[in-house]
Amino acid sequence: MRWGKQGRWIVGLAWLVVGTCAMATNDVGARGADGAKAADAQGRITFGIDREEYDAQARAAMQVDPVVAKHLGAIRTVSLDEPASMDEPGPDVLVFDVVGSRGKGRVTARFITVSPTEEVLGPGTLVMADGTTHDIDGNANALAAEAEHDHAHDDEAALAEGKDIFTRQAREAAQRYPLVQEHIGRIDTFTMNEVATGAAAGMNTFVFDLVGSKGRGTLEADFITVSADTERLGKGVLTLQDGRRLPFEGEPRGADEPEDDEADTSLFGDMQDNIFTRQARAAAQRYPLVQQHIGTLSSFELDLTASSEAEGADEFVFALAGDKGRGRLLAEFITVDADTERLGKGVLTLADGREFAFEGEQPTAGEQAPSRADTGRGDIPDTFAQQDGIFVLQANAAMQAHPVVKRHIGDIREAAFDREASWAAEGERYIFDLTGSKGSGRLEAEFITVDADSERIGEGELVMADGKRYPLGAE
């Protein structure tokens, strides 16, 4: 795991979930077949490109769809039913009457813009002239790419909104402070200096350029989260336009604000004294090599710069000192549970330059099994995922939310974990036999741990009972 300045406003994203979901829904609804589905003064649907060009792209999209090609053959004519299209929900659902070499039919489906020169068919139906109805699955690759784009866009929008909320609350805190009122006055503009903020020493230290009714300057200060709605101005320096630097202590702690030791239980609190650092210190103190050369730890400080440059995602660097000596620890820290970190592989460098490479502590009995790639396979260990285990429950939730699974399997009624096949599968793939409201199939995919409560699906494939294959891509 890694922390950065963004962590200060990422914490606020939990408060934005409802608003973000609504925003994402509005965004999807605003996209359509080359723009929103709308009619001109004559009631004709308008497109962002020439109408004949769009008709040609729509015809090509239908022609390459396997369901349409199977039942209609080579398409000879297409005619957009504009009133019926306007009645369909969704900005990109259109209705075409199609005549082909094998018969006539009516296609009602989403038309997804892939590029300025290409449309592809999304989910829909084909109704033949004799009333026979055939489901259209749509282009799986385009739908997966669309889902991935929407997911990334939602994350970006949520992060931006979280940042905006933090900036607004920081501005309110600065405006309350007497020193700002005296020298800057009523704040007109309050802009985060992201370069200076990134270079600032403290994790809670931010830099803002501000202009007010009395003057302008730069504010570098700690901002302390009091609640979801309030930031408090901590220690800092106000640098005025004429170069004067005015240090200040900041606002006093509020009556309802938690004490330091309570506030520091936050994972995103003071990086030198938070849950992770305390658990990492306990793990280092347990290790014989540290006991031998450093002794009882009196200081254990996270080196943020060196940790961010470390190769492994779980590698951190600490400067440590004890009653026997001092040094530098570069090591993996492996989360065992909510209360414990385990020291993994690393190097202890003493103050005199001597280096000691070490393997770290052995996995605990209740810890997740090591990567299958490191085991040489063999017999399945008891610690490997079980049907009724936490991993399978979290995997079920990830599968149920995946757009390809939802489209072809529907609501999952049964998810049977194939433990033996999963143990033998390449890399970190897992295999499930799924039965749902729309059909059944076999899913083989990478499952990537997001946090202690959730998994997400990486690369993989869903093979339906009829043999059709659908790539999952990455969510």
Residue pairs with C-beta under 8 A, 6 or more apart in sequence:
1 276
1 313
1 314
2 307
2 308
2 313
3 203
3 268
3 271
3 304
4 308
5 197
5 198
5 203
5 206
6 159
6 163
7 203
7 268
8 166
8 203
8 204
8 206
8 223
8 225
8 268
9 159
9 162
9 163
9 165
9 166
10 159
10 162
10 268
11 225
11 266
11 268
12 162
12 165
12 166
12 228
13 20
13 158
13 159
13 162
15 165
15 228
16 158
16 161
16 162
16 165
19 161
20 154
20 157
20 158
20 161
23 154
23 157
23 161
24 150
24 153
24 154
24 157
27 150
27 153
27 154
27 157
28 150
29 90
29 91
30 36
30 91
31 91
31 92
32 90
32 91
32 92
33 47
33 54
33 58
33 91
33 92
33 94
33 111
33 112
33 113
33 119
34 47
34 48
34 49
34 54
34 113
34 119
35 46
35 47
35 48
36 91
37 45
37 85
37 86
37 90
37 91
37 92
37 93
37 94
38 45
38 46
39 45
39 46
39 82
39 86
40 46
43 82
43 83
44 82
45 80
45 82
45 85
45 86
45 94
47 54
49 116
54 119
55 78
55 80
57 117
57 118
57 119
58 78
58 80
58 94
58 96
58 111
58 119
59 75
59 78
60 118
60 119
61 111
61 118
61 119
61 120
61 121
62 68
62 75
62 78
62 96
62 98
62 107
62 121
63 69
63 74
63 75
64 121
65 121
65 136
65 138
65 139
67 126
67 134
67 135
67 136
67 137
68 75
68 98
68 100
68 105
68 107
68 121
68 126
68 136
71 100
71 102
71 103
71 105
71 126
71 128
71 134
72 98
72 99
72 100
72 101
72 102
72 103
72 104
72 105
72 126
73 100
73 101
73 102
73 103
74 100
74 101
75 98
75 99
75 100
76 99
76 100
76 101
77 98
77 99
78 96
78 97
78 98
78 99
79 96
79 97
79 98
80 94
80 95
80 96
81 95
81 96
81 97
81 106
84 95
84 108
85 93
85 94
85 95
88 94
88 95
88 108
90 110
92 110
92 111
92 112
92 113
92 122
93 108
93 109
93 110
93 111
93 124
94 108
94 109
94 111
95 106
95 107
95 108
96 106
96 107
97 104
97 105
97 106
98 104
98 105
98 106
98 107
103 128
103 129
104 128
104 129
105 126
105 127
105 128
105 129
106 126
106 127
107 124
107 125
107 126
107 136
108 124
108 125
108 127
109 121
109 122
109 123
109 124
109 125
109 136
109 138
110 121
110 122
110 123
110 124
110 138
111 119
111 120
111 121
111 122
112 119
112 120
112 121
112 122
112 138
112 139
112 142
112 143
112 146
113 119
114 120
114 142
120 138
120 139
120 142
121 136
121 138
121 139
122 138
122 139
122 142
122 143
123 135
123 136
123 137
123 138
123 143
123 407
124 136
124 138
125 133
125 134
125 135
125 136
126 133
126 134
126 136
127 133
127 134
128 134
137 407
137 408
138 407
140 404
140 470
140 471
141 471
141 473
143 403
143 404
143 407
144 403
144 404
144 471
144 472
144 473
145 473
147 403
147 475
148 473
148 474
148 475
151 475
163 192
166 223
166 231
167 190
167 192
167 208
169 223
169 229
169 230
169 231
170 190
170 206
170 208
170 223
170 231
171 187
171 190
171 208
172 230
172 231
173 223
173 230
173 231
173 232
173 233
173 251
174 180
174 187
174 190
174 208
174 210
174 219
174 221
174 233
175 181
175 186
175 187
176 233
176 251
177 233
177 248
177 250
177 251
179 238
179 246
179 248
180 187
180 210
180 212
180 219
180 238
182 214
183 214
183 215
183 217
183 238
183 240
183 246
184 210
184 211
184 212
184 213
184 214
184 215
184 216
184 217
184 238
185 212
185 213
185 214
185 215
186 212
186 213
187 210
187 211
187 212
188 211
188 212
188 213
189 209
189 210
189 211
190 208
190 209
190 210
191 208
191 209
191 210
192 206
192 207
192 208
193 207
193 208
193 209
193 218
196 207
196 218
196 220
197 205
197 206
197 207
200 206
200 207
200 220
202 222
203 270
203 271
203 304
204 222
204 223
204 224
204 234
204 270
205 220
205 221
205 222
205 236
206 220
206 221
206 223
207 218
207 219
207 220
208 218
208 219
209 216
209 217
209 218
210 216
210 217
210 218
210 219
215 240
215 241
216 240
216 241
217 238
217 239
217 240
217 241
218 238
218 239
219 236
219 237
219 238
219 239
220 236
220 237
220 239
221 233
221 234
221 235
221 236
221 237
221 248
221 250
222 233
222 234
222 235
222 236
222 250
223 231
223 232
223 233
223 234
224 231
224 232
224 233
224 234
224 263
225 231
225 232
226 232
226 254
226 257
232 250
232 251
232 253
232 254
232 257
233 250
233 251
234 250
234 251
235 247
235 248
235 249
235 250
236 247
236 248
236 250
237 245
237 246
237 247
237 248
238 245
238 246
238 248
239 245
239 246
240 246
257 263
263 269
264 270
264 273
264 274
265 274
265 275
266 274
266 275
267 274
267 275
267 276
268 274
271 277
271 302
271 304
272 301
272 302
276 333
276 341
277 300
277 302
279 333
279 339
279 340
279 341
280 300
280 302
280 316
280 318
280 333
280 341
281 297
281 300
281 318
282 340
282 341
283 333
283 340
283 341
283 342
283 343
283 361
284 290
284 297
284 300
284 318
284 320
284 329
284 331
284 343
285 291
285 296
285 297
286 343
286 361
287 343
287 358
287 360
287 361
289 348
289 356
289 358
290 297
290 320
290 322
290 329
290 348
292 324
293 324
293 325
293 327
293 348
293 350
293 356
294 320
294 321
294 322
294 324
294 325
294 326
294 327
294 348
295 322
295 323
295 324
295 325
296 322
296 323
297 320
297 321
297 322
298 321
298 322
298 323
299 319
299 320
299 321
299 322
299 326
300 318
300 319
300 320
301 318
301 319
301 320
302 316
302 317
302 318
303 317
303 318
303 319
303 328
306 317
306 330
307 315
307 316
307 317
310 316
310 317
310 330
312 332
314 332
314 333
314 334
314 344
315 330
315 331
315 332
315 333
315 346
316 330
316 331
316 333
317 328
317 329
317 330
318 328
318 329
319 326
319 327
319 328
320 326
320 327
320 328
320 329
321 327
325 350
325 351
326 350
326 351
327 348
327 349
327 350
327 351
328 348
328 349
329 346
329 347
329 348
329 349
330 346
330 347
330 349
331 343
331 344
331 345
331 346
331 347
331 358
331 360
332 343
332 344
332 345
332 346
332 360
333 341
333 342
333 343
333 344
334 341
334 342
334 343
334 344
334 363
334 367
335 341
335 342
335 452
336 342
336 364
336 366
336 367
337 366
338 452
340 364
342 360
342 361
342 363
342 364
342 367
343 360
343 361
344 360
344 361
345 357
345 358
345 359
345 360
346 357
346 358
346 360
347 355
347 356
347 357
347 358
348 355
348 356
348 358
349 355
349 356
350 356
363 370
367 383
368 383
368 391
369 375
369 381
369 383
369 384
371 428
372 423
372 427
372 428
373 427
373 428
375 381
377 423
377 424
380 419
380 420
380 423
384 419
384 423
385 391
385 392
385 417
385 419
385 422
385 430
386 392
386 417
386 419
387 416
387 417
387 419
391 447
391 455
392 415
392 417
394 453
394 454
394 455
395 415
395 417
395 430
395 432
395 447
395 455
396 412
396 415
397 454
397 455
398 447
398 454
398 455
398 456
398 457
398 475
399 405
399 412
399 415
399 432
399 434
399 443
399 457
400 406
400 411
400 412
401 475
402 457
402 472
402 475
404 462
404 470
404 471
404 472
404 473
405 412
405 434
405 436
405 443
405 462
405 472
407 438
408 438
408 439
408 441
408 462
408 464
408 468
408 470
409 434
409 435
409 436
409 437
409 438
409 439
409 440
409 441
409 462
410 436
410 437
410 438
410 439
411 436
411 437
412 434
412 435
412 436
413 435
413 436
413 437
414 433
414 434
414 435
415 432
415 433
415 434
415 435
416 432
416 433
416 434
417 430
417 431
417 432
418 431
418 432
418 433
421 431
422 429
422 430
422 431
425 431
425 444
427 446
428 446
428 447
429 444
429 445
429 446
429 460
430 444
430 445
430 446
430 447
431 442
431 443
431 444
432 442
432 443
433 440
433 441
433 442
433 443
434 440
434 441
434 442
434 443
434 462
439 464
439 465
440 464
440 465
441 462
441 463
441 464
441 465
442 462
442 463
443 460
443 461
443 462
443 463
443 472
444 460
444 461
444 463
445 457
445 458
445 459
445 460
445 461
445 472
446 457
446 458
446 459
446 460
447 455
447 456
447 457
447 458
448 455
448 456
448 457
448 458
449 455
450 456
456 475
457 472
457 474
457 475
458 472
458 474
458 475
459 472
459 473
459 474
460 471
460 472
461 469
461 470
461 471
461 472
462 469
462 470
462 472
463 469
463 470
464 470
